[in-house]
């Protein structure tokens, strides 16, 4: 009898980690190959329950389940139906955004919302209610889901829509996989004239200028994001490179591309492998400071209308295969907060504290959000969102982040559950004041609490 049969689950025992490669836990991993197998997988879980998992791009422990079952969905992939008249796609949950783009871009469509990587499954995008560079214009992913087929832990399937089953639908959007296993979804698509973007770039000297440019540019641009130098201090605090863009029209293209009818080509950039081994000290304050200075100086002071590919604008990190290894063997964590409009003094305080700490982060971004969607655990809301990656080896950072968590809570902000790996559980109800409402809906869908994850246990999400 194999070890996984002792547990009563279906899968092989493996070490599982999030994209930050920290923490790690041993789980039984099942890899279903059909929608029916995916729907029934959690039914075979042992006493530690099960959690669905996509391509593993959640940074922390939301798709991990120590001693229990992890159901890996990427083999259940494919576009079931593309309706060009309605502008919708029906896709299996394990389909990556990259695979979907290969199918829809040639037909003049783009995904309605995309995070900063296309290595995210549609099921994962719904479970984390992902947002992108256009939240101020279009909201988060759940707002564009027409319907989804959700398998409950006993294998029974329900078709959920925002109109027909609003409580269950919105508990699942942002519910971190804890309401059931998404099997398929039908989503609205965004029409595009071309597959290139027309991008405006600005080198921004300080935080105040950045905030005003973000809001001002958001009125005329669908997509907007700023890279921030977190090692800059004093008058240069918040210095950044701001990129804002929209999909180009056919008239924006050079004549040769218009003639060649290449306006809807989607040809992802080949990836460059990251080093297989990176010493723990390679990314330190000195090396990050040098990188940040170079990145800032090489950016144009002001450039308008540059044509960029989908991958260059949306997915620059995807061009480096395994870039998460760059932080060394101990891995890294990402801290992402939302601070409401009107609390800009706290946003400045957070950036100052991180700059004074000299947090060695080469990936730090600032965006702004529009209105929240109805999901009780959905992260975005009207305000600013700040995200940064830091090496897990920086032991002095923990007390600082704990203090910043409290400041975020004091002004009505929150942290993103899909990125978290270290937040204190007592802060969760204040960050997500509709938590009890979500728990009641979730428990009605899974009364035996079969859906569970390391994140759920760590934060006492289920109550």
C-alpha positions as CSV (number, residue, x, y, z in Angstrom):
1,X,0.0,0.0,0.0
2,X,1.4,3.4,-0.9
3,X,1.8,6.3,1.4
4,X,-0.9,8.3,-0.3
5,X,-3.4,5.5,0.1
6,X,-2.8,5.6,3.9
7,X,-4.1,9.2,3.8
8,X,-7.2,8.3,1.8
9,X,-6.3,10.8,-0.9
10,X,-5.5,10.4,-4.5
11,X,-2.1,11.7,-5.4
12,X,1.7,11.4,-4.9
13,X,3.5,13.0,-1.9
14,X,5.4,16.0,-3.1
15,X,7.0,19.2,-1.7
16,X,4.8,22.1,-2.7
17,X,5.5,25.8,-2.5
18,X,4.2,29.1,-3.8
19,X,5.9,31.3,-6.3
20,X,8.0,32.9,-3.5
21,X,9.5,29.4,-2.8
22,X,8.8,30.1,0.9
23,X,7.2,28.5,2.8
24,X,7.1,24.8,1.7
25,X,4.9,21.9,2.7
26,X,4.4,18.3,1.8
27,X,1.1,17.5,0.1
28,X,-0.5,14.7,-1.9
29,X,-0.7,16.1,-5.5
30,X,-3.4,14.8,-7.9
31,X,-3.2,15.7,-11.6
32,X,-6.6,15.1,-13.2
33,X,-6.7,15.0,-17.0
34,X,-10.4,15.5,-17.6
35,X,-13.2,17.8,-16.3
36,X,-14.9,14.8,-14.6
37,X,-11.7,13.9,-12.8
38,X,-11.1,17.5,-11.8
39,X,-14.7,17.8,-10.4
40,X,-14.4,14.5,-8.4
41,X,-10.8,14.9,-7.2
42,X,-11.5,16.5,-3.7
43,X,-14.0,13.8,-2.9
44,X,-11.1,11.4,-2.6
45,X,-9.2,13.7,-0.1
46,X,-8.4,12.4,3.4
47,X,-9.0,14.2,6.7
48,X,-6.8,17.1,5.8
49,X,-9.1,18.0,2.9
50,X,-8.2,19.4,-0.5
51,X,-7.5,22.6,-2.4
52,X,-7.3,23.3,-6.2
53,X,-4.1,24.7,-7.6
54,X,-3.4,26.2,-11.0
55,X,0.1,27.1,-12.2
56,X,1.5,27.9,-8.8
57,X,1.8,31.7,-9.3
58,X,0.2,32.6,-6.0
59,X,3.2,33.9,-4.0
60,X,2.3,32.4,-0.6
61,X,0.5,29.3,0.8
62,X,-3.0,29.7,-0.7
63,X,-2.6,26.7,-3.0
64,X,-0.8,24.5,-0.5
65,X,-2.2,22.0,1.9
66,X,0.3,20.3,4.3
67,X,-0.5,16.6,4.7
68,X,-3.6,17.0,2.5
69,X,-4.6,16.9,-1.1
70,X,-3.6,19.5,-3.7
71,X,-5.5,19.2,-7.0
72,X,-3.4,20.5,-9.9
73,X,-5.6,21.6,-12.8
74,X,-3.4,22.6,-15.8
75,X,-4.0,19.3,-17.6
76,X,-7.7,20.2,-17.8
77,X,-7.2,22.9,-20.3
78,X,-8.7,24.2,-23.5
79,X,-11.1,26.6,-25.1
80,X,-14.4,24.9,-25.4
81,X,-16.2,27.6,-27.4
82,X,-15.2,31.0,-28.8
83,X,-18.3,33.1,-29.6
84,X,-17.2,36.0,-31.8
85,X,-20.7,37.4,-32.0
86,X,-21.2,37.6,-28.2
87,X,-17.5,38.3,-27.5
88,X,-17.2,35.4,-25.0
89,X,-15.0,32.4,-24.5
90,X,-16.0,29.2,-22.6
91,X,-12.8,27.7,-21.2
92,X,-11.7,24.9,-18.9
93,X,-10.4,26.0,-15.6
94,X,-6.8,24.8,-16.1
95,X,-6.4,26.9,-19.2
96,X,-3.6,29.5,-18.8
97,X,-4.0,33.1,-19.9
98,X,-1.2,32.5,-22.3
99,X,-3.0,29.6,-24.0
100,X,-6.2,31.6,-24.1
101,X,-4.4,34.5,-25.8
102,X,-3.0,32.3,-28.5
103,X,-6.6,31.3,-29.3
104,X,-8.3,34.7,-29.1
105,X,-5.9,37.4,-30.1
106,X,-5.9,36.3,-33.8
107,X,-9.7,36.8,-33.7
108,X,-9.3,40.4,-32.4
109,X,-9.9,39.7,-28.6
110,X,-7.9,40.2,-25.4
111,X,-8.6,38.9,-21.9
112,X,-10.8,41.3,-19.9
113,X,-8.3,41.5,-17.1
114,X,-4.8,40.2,-16.7
115,X,-2.3,40.2,-13.8
116,X,1.4,40.7,-14.4
117,X,1.9,37.1,-15.6
118,X,0.1,35.1,-18.3
119,X,1.1,31.9,-16.4
120,X,-2.2,32.0,-14.4
121,X,-5.1,29.6,-15.0
122,X,-8.6,30.9,-15.5
123,X,-9.7,29.0,-12.4
124,X,-6.9,30.7,-10.4
125,X,-7.8,34.1,-11.9
126,X,-11.3,33.7,-10.5
127,X,-10.3,32.3,-7.2
128,X,-8.0,35.2,-6.5
129,X,-10.2,37.7,-8.3
130,X,-7.1,39.0,-10.0
131,X,-6.7,42.6,-11.1
132,X,-4.5,44.3,-13.6
133,X,-3.2,47.6,-14.9
134,X,-6.8,48.6,-15.8
135,X,-8.7,48.2,-12.5
136,X,-9.6,51.9,-12.5
137,X,-11.3,51.3,-15.9
138,X,-12.6,47.7,-15.8
139,X,-12.6,46.3,-12.3
140,X,-11.3,42.8,-11.4
141,X,-11.7,39.5,-13.1
142,X,-14.9,38.4,-11.5
143,X,-16.8,41.3,-13.0
144,X,-16.2,39.7,-16.4
145,X,-17.3,36.2,-15.6
146,X,-20.6,35.3,-17.3
147,X,-20.9,32.0,-15.6
148,X,-18.8,29.3,-14.0
149,X,-19.2,25.6,-13.3
150,X,-18.2,24.8,-9.7
151,X,-17.7,21.3,-8.3
152,X,-18.5,21.0,-4.6
153,X,-16.4,18.7,-2.5
154,X,-18.8,15.8,-3.1
155,X,-18.3,16.1,-6.8
156,X,-21.7,17.6,-7.6
157,X,-21.6,20.6,-10.0
158,X,-23.4,23.9,-9.9
159,X,-23.5,26.5,-12.6
160,X,-23.1,29.9,-10.9
161,X,-23.9,33.4,-12.3
162,X,-23.8,36.8,-10.6
163,X,-27.6,37.2,-11.4
164,X,-28.8,33.7,-10.4
165,X,-26.7,32.7,-7.5
166,X,-25.0,36.0,-6.4
167,X,-23.9,34.9,-2.9
168,X,-22.2,31.7,-4.1
169,X,-20.8,33.4,-7.2
170,X,-19.1,36.3,-5.3
171,X,-18.0,34.0,-2.5
172,X,-16.1,32.1,-5.1
173,X,-14.6,35.2,-6.8
174,X,-11.8,36.0,-4.5
175,X,-12.6,32.9,-2.3
176,X,-9.1,31.4,-2.8
177,X,-10.4,28.1,-3.9
178,X,-12.2,27.4,-0.6
179,X,-15.8,27.2,-2.0
180,X,-15.2,24.3,-4.4
181,X,-13.3,23.5,-7.6
182,X,-13.9,25.6,-10.7
183,X,-14.2,23.3,-13.6
184,X,-15.0,25.7,-16.4
185,X,-16.0,29.4,-17.0
186,X,-17.5,31.6,-19.6
187,X,-15.9,35.0,-19.7
188,X,-16.4,38.3,-21.6
189,X,-13.6,39.3,-23.9
190,X,-12.2,42.7,-24.7
191,X,-12.2,43.7,-28.4
192,X,-8.9,45.0,-29.9
193,X,-8.1,46.4,-33.3
194,X,-4.4,45.3,-33.1
195,X,-2.2,43.1,-30.9
196,X,0.2,45.9,-30.0
197,X,0.0,48.7,-27.5
198,X,0.6,52.4,-27.8
199,X,2.5,53.3,-24.7
200,X,3.4,56.6,-23.0
201,X,6.3,56.6,-20.6
202,X,7.5,59.1,-18.0
203,X,10.4,59.3,-15.7
204,X,8.8,60.7,-12.5
205,X,11.0,62.4,-9.9
206,X,8.9,61.9,-6.7
207,X,5.8,60.4,-5.1
208,X,3.5,63.5,-5.2
209,X,4.2,63.9,-9.0
210,X,3.5,60.2,-9.5
211,X,0.2,60.1,-7.7
212,X,-1.1,63.1,-9.7
213,X,0.1,61.7,-13.0
214,X,-1.5,58.3,-12.3
215,X,-4.9,59.8,-11.7
216,X,-4.6,62.3,-14.6
217,X,-3.4,59.6,-17.0
218,X,-6.1,57.1,-15.9
219,X,-8.7,59.4,-17.3
220,X,-7.3,58.8,-20.8
221,X,-5.5,55.5,-20.6
222,X,-7.0,52.0,-20.0
223,X,-3.7,50.6,-18.6
224,X,-1.4,52.2,-16.1
225,X,1.4,51.1,-13.8
226,X,4.4,52.6,-12.1
227,X,7.7,50.9,-11.2
228,X,9.0,52.5,-8.0
229,X,12.6,52.8,-6.7
230,X,12.2,51.8,-3.0
231,X,15.8,52.7,-2.2
232,X,15.3,56.3,-3.1
233,X,14.9,58.7,-0.2
234,X,14.5,62.4,0.7
235,X,13.3,64.6,-2.2
236,X,13.6,61.5,-4.5
237,X,11.2,59.4,-2.4
238,X,8.9,57.5,-4.7
239,X,10.9,58.3,-7.9
240,X,9.5,56.0,-10.5
241,X,8.9,55.1,-14.1
242,X,5.3,55.4,-15.2
243,X,3.9,53.4,-18.1
244,X,0.4,54.1,-19.5
245,X,-1.1,52.6,-22.6
246,X,-3.9,51.4,-24.7
247,X,-4.2,48.9,-27.5
248,X,-3.2,50.6,-30.8
249,X,-5.7,51.1,-33.6
250,X,-4.8,49.9,-37.1
251,X,-4.1,53.5,-38.1
252,X,-1.4,53.7,-35.4
253,X,0.6,50.9,-37.1
254,X,3.4,51.5,-39.6
255,X,2.2,51.2,-43.2
256,X,4.1,47.9,-43.7
257,X,2.3,46.2,-40.9
258,X,-1.1,47.4,-42.0
259,X,-0.4,46.1,-45.6
260,X,0.8,42.7,-44.3
261,X,-2.4,42.3,-42.3
262,X,-0.3,41.5,-39.2
263,X,-2.4,43.5,-36.9
264,X,-3.5,40.6,-34.7
265,X,-0.4,38.5,-34.5
266,X,0.3,37.1,-31.1
267,X,3.8,35.6,-30.9
268,X,5.0,35.3,-27.3
269,X,8.6,36.3,-26.7
270,X,10.9,33.2,-26.1
271,X,11.9,33.0,-22.5
272,X,15.5,33.3,-21.2
273,X,16.2,30.8,-18.4
274,X,17.2,32.3,-15.0
275,X,20.3,30.8,-13.4
276,X,19.6,27.4,-11.8
277,X,21.4,28.4,-8.7
278,X,21.7,31.9,-7.2
279,X,23.7,32.5,-4.1
280,X,21.6,33.9,-1.3
281,X,23.4,37.2,-1.1
282,X,23.3,38.1,-4.9
283,X,20.3,40.3,-4.5
284,X,21.4,42.7,-1.7
285,X,21.0,46.4,-1.1
286,X,24.1,47.3,-3.1
287,X,23.2,45.2,-6.2
288,X,19.5,46.3,-6.1
289,X,20.6,50.0,-5.7
290,X,22.8,49.7,-8.8
291,X,20.0,48.0,-10.7
292,X,17.4,50.6,-9.7
293,X,19.6,53.5,-10.6
294,X,20.3,51.9,-14.0
295,X,16.6,51.2,-14.6
296,X,15.5,54.7,-13.6
297,X,18.2,56.4,-15.7
298,X,17.6,54.4,-18.8
299,X,13.9,55.2,-18.9
300,X,13.0,58.1,-21.2
301,X,12.1,61.3,-19.5
302,X,9.0,61.6,-21.6
303,X,8.1,59.3,-24.5
304,X,4.7,59.2,-26.3
305,X,3.1,56.6,-28.5
306,X,5.8,53.9,-28.5
307,X,4.4,50.6,-30.0
308,X,5.0,47.6,-27.7
309,X,4.0,44.0,-27.9
310,X,1.6,42.4,-25.5
311,X,4.4,40.5,-23.7
312,X,6.6,43.6,-23.4
313,X,3.9,45.7,-21.8
314,X,2.0,43.2,-19.7
315,X,4.4,40.4,-19.0
316,X,8.0,41.5,-18.9
317,X,8.9,39.1,-16.1
318,X,7.6,36.1,-18.0
319,X,10.4,36.6,-20.4
320,X,12.8,35.2,-17.7
321,X,11.9,31.6,-17.0
322,X,12.1,30.9,-13.3
323,X,12.9,34.5,-12.3
324,X,11.7,33.6,-8.8
325,X,15.1,31.8,-8.3
326,X,16.9,35.1,-8.5
327,X,16.2,35.7,-4.8
328,X,18.3,32.7,-3.7
329,X,17.6,29.4,-2.0
330,X,15.5,30.9,0.9
331,X,13.1,32.5,-1.6
332,X,11.2,35.7,-1.2
333,X,7.9,37.2,-0.1
334,X,5.6,39.7,-1.7
335,X,3.8,42.3,0.4
336,X,0.9,44.0,-1.4
337,X,-1.5,46.4,0.3
338,X,-4.4,48.5,-0.7
339,X,-4.6,52.0,1.0
340,X,-7.9,53.9,0.4
341,X,-8.0,57.3,-1.3
342,X,-7.6,60.0,1.4
343,X,-4.9,58.1,3.2
344,X,-2.0,59.3,1.0
345,X,-0.1,60.3,4.2
346,X,-0.1,56.6,5.2
347,X,1.0,55.6,1.7
348,X,3.9,58.0,2.0
349,X,4.7,56.8,5.5
350,X,4.8,53.2,4.2
351,X,7.2,54.1,1.3
352,X,9.4,56.2,3.7
353,X,9.6,53.3,6.2
354,X,10.6,50.8,3.5
355,X,13.1,53.3,2.0
356,X,14.7,53.9,5.4
357,X,14.9,50.1,6.0
358,X,16.6,50.0,2.6
359,X,14.4,47.0,1.6
360,X,16.2,45.4,-1.3
361,X,13.4,45.2,-3.8
362,X,13.9,45.4,-7.6
363,X,10.2,44.7,-8.2
364,X,8.0,47.3,-6.6
365,X,4.9,48.7,-8.3
366,X,2.2,51.2,-7.6
367,X,-1.2,51.3,-9.2
368,X,-4.6,52.7,-8.4
369,X,-7.9,51.0,-8.1
370,X,-11.5,51.8,-9.0
371,X,-14.6,50.6,-7.3
372,X,-14.7,47.3,-5.5
373,X,-16.7,44.4,-6.9
374,X,-19.2,42.6,-4.6
375,X,-16.9,39.7,-3.6
376,X,-16.5,39.7,0.3
377,X,-12.9,38.6,0.0
378,X,-12.0,40.5,-3.2
379,X,-8.9,42.6,-2.6
380,X,-9.3,45.7,-4.8
381,X,-11.2,48.8,-3.6
382,X,-11.0,52.5,-4.3
383,X,-7.5,53.5,-3.5
384,X,-3.8,52.9,-4.1
385,X,-2.1,49.5,-4.3
386,X,1.5,49.0,-3.6
387,X,3.4,45.7,-4.1
388,X,7.0,44.8,-3.5
389,X,9.1,41.6,-3.5
390,X,11.8,41.2,-0.8
391,X,14.2,38.4,0.0
392,X,12.9,36.1,2.8
393,X,16.5,36.2,4.2
394,X,15.9,39.8,5.3
395,X,15.1,38.9,8.9
396,X,14.8,42.5,10.1
397,X,11.9,43.1,7.7
398,X,9.3,41.1,9.7
399,X,8.7,43.6,12.5
400,X,8.5,46.4,10.0
401,X,5.9,44.7,7.9
402,X,3.9,43.9,11.0
403,X,3.9,47.6,11.9
404,X,2.9,48.5,8.3
405,X,0.1,45.9,8.4
406,X,-1.4,47.7,11.4
407,X,-1.1,51.1,9.7
408,X,-2.9,49.7,6.6
409,X,-5.7,48.4,8.8
410,X,-6.1,51.7,10.8
411,X,-7.0,53.5,7.6
412,X,-9.4,50.8,6.3
413,X,-7.0,49.1,3.9
414,X,-6.0,45.4,3.5
415,X,-3.4,42.9,2.2
416,X,-3.9,40.7,-0.8
417,X,-4.5,37.1,0.2
418,X,-3.0,35.7,-3.0
419,X,0.3,37.3,-2.1
420,X,0.4,36.9,1.6
421,X,2.6,34.4,3.5
422,X,3.1,36.0,6.9
423,X,0.2,38.2,8.0
424,X,-1.1,37.9,11.6
425,X,-4.6,36.2,11.7
426,X,-6.1,38.7,14.1
427,X,-5.9,41.4,11.5
428,X,-8.0,39.5,8.9
429,X,-11.5,40.5,10.2
430,X,-10.5,44.2,10.1
431,X,-9.1,44.0,6.6
432,X,-12.1,42.0,5.3
433,X,-15.1,43.3,7.3
434,X,-17.5,41.0,5.4
435,X,-15.5,37.9,6.4
436,X,-18.4,36.4,8.5
437,X,-20.8,36.9,5.5
438,X,-18.3,35.0,3.3
439,X,-17.9,32.2,6.0
440,X,-21.7,31.7,6.2
441,X,-22.0,31.2,2.4
442,X,-18.9,29.0,2.2
443,X,-20.1,26.8,5.1
444,X,-23.4,26.3,3.4
445,X,-21.5,25.2,0.2
446,X,-19.0,23.0,2.1
447,X,-20.6,22.1,5.5
448,X,-17.9,19.4,6.2
449,X,-15.1,21.9,5.5
450,X,-13.4,19.6,3.0
451,X,-11.9,22.6,1.1
452,X,-8.9,23.8,3.1
453,X,-5.5,25.2,2.5
454,X,-2.4,26.2,4.5
455,X,-3.5,29.8,4.1
456,X,-6.9,29.0,5.5
457,X,-5.4,27.4,8.5
458,X,-2.7,30.0,9.1
459,X,-5.2,32.9,9.0
460,X,-8.2,31.0,10.5
461,X,-10.1,31.9,7.4
462,X,-12.8,29.3,8.0
463,X,-13.5,30.5,11.5
